[in-house]
C-alpha cells in the first residue's frame, strides 16, 4: 500500500527522539549506557543499538522489519476478528478498513518509532489471551506473558502491574490452569521486575521512566485556554512555600535549569548520565542524572497540587482525552516537525482519502472531537459487563480498558498516536459488543 502512495521510510527520529540515547553511546558503550538509563524502558534503545551496530544504513534493516510487522499485524487482527465471531468476509473487510487501508497505518509503518511495534505486540497479546482462554494450551499462555513483558520493556505506559492483573483474570476463568498461569506469569514478570528493581536501587524510582511527573505537569500547564492561568497559580503556591520552585518551571527544562534550583548533583562517571546534551545532535539529554531528582520533587508537588487545584487536573485530562478521539494520522498535523517533510507532502496530496477517513472517525477537523471514536468507546464500555462474564473476552477487554484509561488523559497533543497502539483490536471488540449478542464461543477447558 505504501508503494502506491510513494511513502519513504523515515529514520530521522534516530537523531531527535527524546526517548533515545545518543547514537554514539549506543554504538560504543551500549551496556553501560543501557544499565544507566532511567528515562525509558530499554527495548526501543536496544533495537536502535542493534541497527546502529550493524554498520548498514538503518533504513535497510528497519524498512523490511516494519513491513513484516504490518503483515503480521494484519494476520493477527484477522484472527482476532474470527475468534470474536466475525465471518471470513466481515473479518477481511473490518481489518482492511480499520488497519490495512487506514492512512495512519502508512504513517506509522514508515516512521521509526515504537508506535508500530507496540501495535503488533498489543494485538498479539489480545489474540494470545483469546486463544488461551479458548484452548487452555501452553503456547498461547506463553504468548500472553511474553508479549506483555516485551510491551512493558518497550513503553512505560504498559505497567508491570499488567502481568499479575491479566494472570488473575485468566486464572479466575480457567481455575484448573491457575497454577500454570501464575508460574508462567511469574517467569515473564521477572525481566521487567528486574528493570524496575534496577531503577529503584540506582535512582530511587520503582518505575520504568523518570518522566511521569513532568508529563503530568505538562497536562495541567498546557496551551489550552482553560489551562493558561495554572502556571500563575502554581507560582503563587510556591511563594507561600507550599510547592517547590521546580513546579514553576516549564516541564522538560534542560538539566542546568533544574540544577540551578536543586543544586548540582555529583558526576556519575557515565556519559549517558553526566552529559547535559547529546554529543551527536546537541539536543537535551533527558537521561541526565538530575531527572530522577526532579521526579521525586515533582511527585511530592503533585500530591499538594491535586488538593489545591483539582480543577486543573480535571480540565487538563479532559483536554488530553479530546486529542485521544482524533484520527491517529492527525499527529502529523499537530506535530509536523516529527515527520519527514516529503512524507507529509505525499500525505497532504491524498486529501480525498483522508477526508473519507475523517468522516469515518466523525472528525470535522481542528480540535473538534472524533464522534465515531467517542461512540465506539461508549459501546465498548457498555459491553464490558457481558465481556467480563465471557472467558474468551474477559482478559483482553480489561487489558484494552487499561490502555484507554492510561493513554486517553495523561498527555497533550499526541494521545491520538497512543491510541493507534491498540485502536484496531479495540474497534473489533466494540463492534462485537454492538452487533452480536450471546457468547462468542466457549473455551474447551472452562472450569468456572
C-alpha positions as CSV (number, residue, x, y, z in Angstrom):
1,X,0.0,0.0,0.0
2,X,2.8,2.4,0.9
3,X,4.4,1.9,-2.5
4,X,1.2,3.1,-4.2
5,X,1.3,6.4,-2.4
6,X,5.1,6.8,-2.6
7,X,6.0,7.0,1.1
8,X,9.6,6.5,2.1
9,X,10.9,5.1,5.3
10,X,11.8,7.9,7.8
11,X,14.7,7.3,10.2
12,X,15.1,11.0,11.3
13,X,13.9,10.1,14.8
14,X,17.3,8.4,15.4
15,X,18.7,12.0,15.9
16,X,15.9,13.9,17.6
17,X,13.8,11.3,19.6
18,X,13.8,12.2,23.3
19,X,13.3,8.5,24.1
20,X,16.7,7.5,22.5
21,X,20.1,7.8,24.0
22,X,22.8,9.4,21.7
23,X,23.7,7.1,18.8
24,X,27.4,7.4,19.8
25,X,26.7,6.0,23.3
26,X,24.5,3.2,21.8
27,X,27.3,2.2,19.4
28,X,30.3,2.5,21.6
29,X,29.1,2.0,25.2
30,X,25.8,0.1,24.9
31,X,25.7,-2.0,28.1
32,X,26.9,0.8,30.4
33,X,24.5,3.3,28.8
34,X,21.5,1.0,28.9
35,X,22.2,0.0,32.5
36,X,22.3,3.7,33.5
37,X,19.1,4.6,31.6
38,X,16.2,5.8,33.7
39,X,14.2,7.8,31.2
40,X,12.6,4.9,29.4
41,X,12.4,1.1,29.3
42,X,15.3,-0.4,27.4
43,X,13.8,-2.2,24.4
44,X,13.5,0.7,22.0
45,X,17.1,1.7,22.6
46,X,18.2,-1.9,22.4
47,X,16.6,-2.2,19.0
48,X,18.2,1.1,17.9
49,X,21.6,-0.1,19.1
50,X,21.3,-3.3,17.1
51,X,20.5,-1.4,14.0
52,X,23.4,1.1,14.5
53,X,25.9,-1.6,15.3
54,X,25.1,-3.4,12.0
55,X,27.0,-0.7,10.1
56,X,24.3,-0.8,7.4
57,X,22.1,2.2,6.6
58,X,19.3,2.0,9.3
59,X,16.6,2.0,6.6
60,X,18.0,-1.2,5.1
61,X,17.1,-3.1,8.3
62,X,14.1,-1.1,9.6
63,X,12.1,-0.8,6.4
64,X,11.6,-4.6,5.9
65,X,11.2,-5.1,9.7
66,X,8.3,-2.6,9.7
67,X,6.8,-4.1,6.6
68,X,6.9,-7.5,8.2
69,X,5.3,-6.1,11.4
70,X,2.5,-4.7,9.2
71,X,1.8,-8.0,7.5
72,X,1.9,-9.9,10.9
73,X,-0.5,-7.3,12.5
74,X,-3.0,-7.8,9.6
75,X,-3.0,-11.5,10.1
76,X,-3.3,-11.2,13.9
77,X,-6.2,-8.8,13.7
78,X,-7.9,-11.1,11.2
79,X,-7.6,-13.9,13.7
80,X,-9.0,-11.8,16.5
81,X,-12.0,-10.9,14.3
82,X,-12.6,-14.6,13.6
83,X,-12.5,-15.5,17.2
84,X,-14.9,-12.8,18.0
85,X,-17.4,-14.4,15.7
86,X,-17.0,-12.4,12.5
87,X,-17.4,-14.2,9.3
88,X,-14.4,-14.6,6.9
89,X,-15.7,-11.8,4.7
90,X,-16.6,-9.4,7.5
91,X,-13.2,-10.1,9.2
92,X,-11.4,-9.2,6.0
93,X,-13.4,-6.1,5.4
94,X,-13.1,-4.9,9.1
95,X,-9.4,-5.4,9.2
96,X,-9.0,-3.7,5.8
97,X,-11.0,-0.6,6.9
98,X,-9.6,-0.1,10.4
99,X,-6.0,-1.0,9.7
100,X,-4.7,-2.0,6.2
101,X,-6.2,1.0,4.3
102,X,-6.1,3.4,7.2
103,X,-3.8,6.4,6.4
104,X,-2.4,6.1,10.0
105,X,-1.0,2.6,9.2
106,X,1.1,4.0,6.4
107,X,2.2,7.0,8.5
108,X,3.5,4.8,11.4
109,X,4.7,1.9,9.2
110,X,7.2,4.3,7.5
111,X,8.3,6.2,10.7
112,X,10.9,4.8,13.1
113,X,9.3,4.9,16.5
114,X,7.9,2.4,18.9
115,X,4.3,3.0,17.9
116,X,4.1,0.3,15.2
117,X,5.9,-2.4,17.2
118,X,3.6,-1.6,20.1
119,X,0.5,-2.1,18.0
120,X,1.8,-5.5,16.8
121,X,2.6,-6.7,20.3
122,X,-0.7,-5.4,21.7
123,X,-2.6,-7.2,19.0
124,X,-0.6,-10.4,19.6
125,X,-1.2,-10.2,23.3
126,X,-5.0,-9.9,22.8
127,X,-5.0,-12.8,20.4
128,X,-2.9,-14.9,22.8
129,X,-5.4,-14.2,25.6
130,X,-8.3,-15.2,23.5
131,X,-6.6,-18.4,22.2
132,X,-5.5,-19.5,25.7
133,X,-9.0,-18.8,27.1
134,X,-10.4,-21.0,24.3
135,X,-7.9,-23.9,24.4
136,X,-6.0,-23.7,27.7
137,X,-2.9,-24.7,25.7
138,X,0.7,-23.8,26.9
139,X,1.8,-22.0,23.7
140,X,-0.7,-19.2,23.8
141,X,-0.2,-18.8,27.5
142,X,3.5,-18.3,26.8
143,X,2.4,-15.8,24.1
144,X,0.3,-13.8,26.6
145,X,3.0,-13.1,29.1
146,X,5.9,-12.9,26.6
147,X,4.2,-10.1,24.7
148,X,3.2,-8.3,27.9
149,X,6.8,-8.5,29.2
150,X,8.0,-7.1,25.9
151,X,5.5,-4.3,26.0
152,X,6.5,-3.3,29.5
153,X,10.1,-3.1,28.4
154,X,9.1,-1.1,25.3
155,X,6.7,1.5,26.6
156,X,6.5,3.0,30.1
157,X,2.7,3.3,29.9
158,X,2.5,-0.5,29.8
159,X,2.9,-1.0,33.6
160,X,4.4,-4.0,35.4
161,X,1.0,-4.5,37.2
162,X,-0.5,-5.7,33.9
163,X,1.1,-9.1,34.3
164,X,-0.5,-10.0,37.7
165,X,-3.8,-8.4,36.6
166,X,-4.1,-10.4,33.4
167,X,-3.0,-13.5,35.2
168,X,-5.7,-13.1,37.9
169,X,-8.4,-12.7,35.3
170,X,-7.3,-15.7,33.3
171,X,-6.9,-17.8,36.5
172,X,-10.5,-16.8,37.6
173,X,-12.0,-18.2,34.4
174,X,-9.7,-21.2,34.0
175,X,-9.3,-22.3,37.6
176,X,-7.7,-25.7,36.9
177,X,-5.0,-23.9,35.0
178,X,-4.4,-21.3,37.7
179,X,-1.1,-22.7,39.0
180,X,0.3,-22.9,35.5
181,X,-0.9,-19.4,34.7
182,X,0.8,-18.0,37.8
183,X,4.0,-19.8,37.2
184,X,4.3,-18.6,33.6
185,X,3.3,-15.1,34.6
186,X,5.9,-15.0,37.3
187,X,8.6,-16.2,34.8
188,X,7.8,-13.4,32.3
189,X,7.4,-10.8,35.0
190,X,11.0,-11.3,36.0
191,X,12.7,-9.2,33.3
192,X,10.6,-6.0,33.7
193,X,10.7,-6.6,37.5
194,X,14.5,-6.6,37.4
195,X,14.4,-3.4,35.3
196,X,12.1,-1.7,37.9
197,X,14.3,-3.0,40.7
198,X,17.5,-1.7,39.0
199,X,15.9,1.8,38.8
200,X,14.9,1.5,42.4
201,X,18.4,0.7,43.6
202,X,20.2,3.1,41.3
203,X,17.8,6.0,41.1
204,X,15.3,5.5,43.9
205,X,12.4,5.1,41.4
206,X,10.3,1.9,41.2
207,X,9.3,2.8,37.7
208,X,10.4,2.3,34.1
209,X,10.5,6.0,33.4
210,X,11.5,9.2,35.2
211,X,9.3,11.4,33.1
212,X,5.7,10.9,34.5
213,X,5.7,13.9,36.9
214,X,6.9,16.2,34.2
215,X,4.3,14.8,31.8
216,X,1.6,15.4,34.4
217,X,2.8,18.9,35.0
218,X,2.6,19.4,31.2
219,X,-1.0,18.2,31.3
220,X,-2.1,21.0,33.8
221,X,0.0,23.8,32.4
222,X,-0.7,23.3,28.7
223,X,-1.6,25.7,25.9
224,X,-5.4,25.1,26.3
225,X,-7.2,28.4,27.1
226,X,-8.6,27.0,30.4
227,X,-5.1,25.9,31.5
228,X,-3.2,29.1,30.8
229,X,-3.7,30.6,34.3
230,X,-2.4,27.5,36.1
231,X,1.2,28.4,36.0
232,X,0.5,31.6,37.9
233,X,-1.5,29.6,40.5
234,X,1.5,27.3,40.9
235,X,3.9,30.3,41.3
236,X,1.6,31.7,44.0
237,X,1.7,28.4,45.8
238,X,5.4,28.4,45.6
239,X,5.6,31.9,47.0
240,X,3.6,30.6,50.0
241,X,6.2,27.8,50.4
242,X,3.7,25.0,49.5
243,X,5.4,23.7,46.4
244,X,9.0,23.7,45.2
245,X,10.4,26.1,42.6
246,X,10.7,23.1,40.3
247,X,6.9,23.0,39.8
248,X,7.1,26.6,38.5
249,X,9.5,25.6,35.7
250,X,8.4,24.5,32.2
251,X,8.3,20.7,32.1
252,X,11.3,19.1,30.5
253,X,13.5,22.0,31.1
254,X,17.3,21.5,30.4
255,X,19.4,19.8,33.2
256,X,21.2,23.1,34.1
257,X,17.9,24.8,34.8
258,X,16.9,22.2,37.3
259,X,20.4,22.1,38.8
260,X,20.1,25.8,39.4
261,X,17.2,25.1,41.8
262,X,18.1,21.7,43.1
263,X,21.9,22.1,43.3
264,X,24.4,20.3,41.2
265,X,24.4,16.5,41.5
266,X,27.8,14.7,41.8
267,X,29.1,13.3,38.5
268,X,28.3,9.6,37.8
269,X,31.2,8.9,35.6
270,X,28.9,7.8,32.8
271,X,28.3,9.9,29.7
272,X,24.6,8.9,29.4
273,X,24.1,10.4,32.9
274,X,26.6,13.3,33.0
275,X,26.2,14.9,29.6
276,X,23.6,17.7,29.6
277,X,23.5,17.5,25.8
278,X,23.7,14.6,23.3
279,X,27.1,14.9,21.5
280,X,25.8,13.9,18.1
281,X,23.0,16.4,17.9
282,X,23.4,18.9,20.7
283,X,19.9,18.2,21.9
284,X,18.9,17.9,25.6
285,X,19.9,14.6,27.2
286,X,16.7,13.7,29.1
287,X,18.6,10.8,30.7
288,X,20.7,13.2,32.7
289,X,21.3,12.3,36.4
290,X,19.2,15.3,37.6
291,X,15.9,14.0,36.3
292,X,15.3,11.3,38.9
293,X,15.6,14.1,41.5
294,X,13.1,16.1,39.5
295,X,10.8,13.1,39.5
296,X,10.9,12.9,43.3
297,X,10.4,16.6,43.9
298,X,7.6,17.0,41.4
299,X,5.8,13.9,42.7
300,X,5.6,15.5,46.1
301,X,4.4,18.7,44.5
302,X,1.7,16.9,42.6
303,X,0.3,15.5,45.9
304,X,-0.3,19.0,47.1
305,X,-1.4,20.5,43.8
306,X,-4.1,17.8,43.5
307,X,-5.6,19.1,46.7
308,X,-5.1,22.8,46.0
309,X,-6.2,22.9,42.4
310,X,-8.0,19.7,41.4
311,X,-9.9,21.6,38.6
312,X,-6.6,21.9,36.8
313,X,-6.2,18.1,36.6
314,X,-9.8,17.7,35.5
315,X,-9.5,20.2,32.7
316,X,-6.1,19.0,31.7
317,X,-7.1,15.4,31.4
318,X,-10.2,16.3,29.6
319,X,-8.1,18.2,27.0
320,X,-5.9,15.1,26.6
321,X,-9.0,13.0,26.2
322,X,-10.1,15.3,23.4
323,X,-6.9,14.7,21.5
324,X,-7.4,11.0,22.1
325,X,-10.5,10.9,19.9
326,X,-8.8,12.4,16.8
327,X,-7.6,10.2,13.9
328,X,-4.1,8.8,14.6
329,X,-2.7,10.4,11.4
330,X,-3.6,13.8,12.8
331,X,-0.4,13.6,14.8
332,X,1.4,14.7,11.5
333,X,-0.7,17.9,11.7
334,X,-0.3,18.7,15.4
335,X,3.5,17.7,15.5
336,X,4.6,18.2,11.9
337,X,8.3,18.6,12.7
338,X,8.5,14.9,13.8
339,X,7.8,13.6,10.4
340,X,9.8,13.7,7.1
341,X,8.6,16.7,5.0
342,X,8.4,14.5,1.9
343,X,6.0,12.1,3.5
344,X,3.9,14.9,4.9
345,X,3.6,16.4,1.4
346,X,2.6,13.0,0.0
347,X,0.0,12.5,2.7
348,X,-1.4,16.0,2.0
349,X,-1.9,15.1,-1.6
350,X,-4.3,12.3,-0.6
351,X,-7.0,14.6,0.6
352,X,-10.0,12.6,-0.7
353,X,-8.7,9.5,1.1
354,X,-8.1,11.5,4.3
355,X,-11.5,13.2,4.1
356,X,-13.1,9.8,3.8
357,X,-11.4,8.6,6.9
358,X,-12.1,11.9,8.7
359,X,-15.8,11.2,8.0
360,X,-15.4,7.6,9.3
361,X,-13.8,8.9,12.5
362,X,-16.5,11.5,12.8
363,X,-13.9,14.2,12.8
364,X,-14.6,17.6,11.3
365,X,-11.1,19.0,11.8
366,X,-9.4,21.3,14.3
367,X,-10.0,20.4,17.9
368,X,-13.5,19.0,17.4
369,X,-13.7,15.5,18.9
370,X,-13.9,12.4,16.8
371,X,-17.6,11.4,17.3
372,X,-17.3,7.9,16.0
373,X,-14.4,7.2,18.4
374,X,-16.5,8.5,21.3
375,X,-19.4,6.3,20.3
376,X,-17.2,3.2,19.9
377,X,-15.7,3.9,23.4
378,X,-19.2,4.1,24.9
379,X,-20.2,0.9,23.1
380,X,-17.0,-0.8,24.3
381,X,-17.5,0.3,28.0
382,X,-21.2,-0.6,27.9
383,X,-20.4,-4.1,26.7
384,X,-17.8,-4.7,29.5
385,X,-20.2,-6.5,31.9
386,X,-21.0,-9.1,29.3
387,X,-17.4,-9.3,28.1
388,X,-16.1,-10.0,31.7
389,X,-18.5,-12.9,32.0
390,X,-17.2,-14.4,28.8
391,X,-13.8,-16.2,29.3
392,X,-12.6,-15.5,25.7
393,X,-13.2,-11.7,26.0
394,X,-12.6,-11.0,29.7
395,X,-8.8,-10.6,29.9
396,X,-8.5,-8.8,26.6
397,X,-11.3,-6.4,27.4
398,X,-9.7,-5.4,30.8
399,X,-6.4,-5.1,29.0
400,X,-7.9,-2.7,26.4
401,X,-9.8,-0.8,29.1
402,X,-6.5,-0.2,30.9
403,X,-4.9,1.1,27.7
404,X,-7.8,3.5,27.2
405,X,-7.7,4.8,30.7
406,X,-3.9,5.3,30.7
407,X,-3.4,6.8,27.3
408,X,-6.5,9.0,27.0
409,X,-5.9,11.7,29.6
410,X,-2.2,11.9,30.5
411,X,-0.6,13.8,27.6
412,X,-1.2,16.8,25.5
413,X,-1.2,16.7,21.7
414,X,-0.2,13.1,20.8
415,X,-2.8,11.0,22.5
416,X,-4.2,10.0,19.1
417,X,-0.9,8.4,18.3
418,X,-1.0,6.5,21.6
419,X,-4.5,5.2,20.6
420,X,-3.1,3.8,17.4
421,X,-1.1,1.3,19.5
422,X,-4.4,-0.6,20.4
423,X,-7.1,1.0,18.2
424,X,-7.7,-1.9,15.8
425,X,-8.4,-4.6,18.4
426,X,-10.4,-2.0,20.4
427,X,-12.6,-1.3,17.5
428,X,-13.1,-5.0,16.8
429,X,-14.2,-5.6,20.4
430,X,-16.5,-2.6,20.3
431,X,-18.1,-3.9,17.1
432,X,-18.5,-7.3,18.7
433,X,-20.4,-5.6,21.6
434,X,-22.5,-3.6,19.2
435,X,-23.7,-6.2,16.7
436,X,-23.6,-9.6,18.4
437,X,-25.4,-10.9,21.5
438,X,-24.7,-14.0,23.4
439,X,-21.4,-15.8,24.0
440,X,-18.7,-15.7,21.3
441,X,-17.6,-19.3,22.0
442,X,-17.0,-21.4,25.0
443,X,-13.4,-22.4,25.8
444,X,-12.8,-26.1,25.9
445,X,-11.3,-26.0,29.3
446,X,-13.6,-23.6,31.3
447,X,-13.7,-24.6,34.9
448,X,-15.9,-21.7,36.2
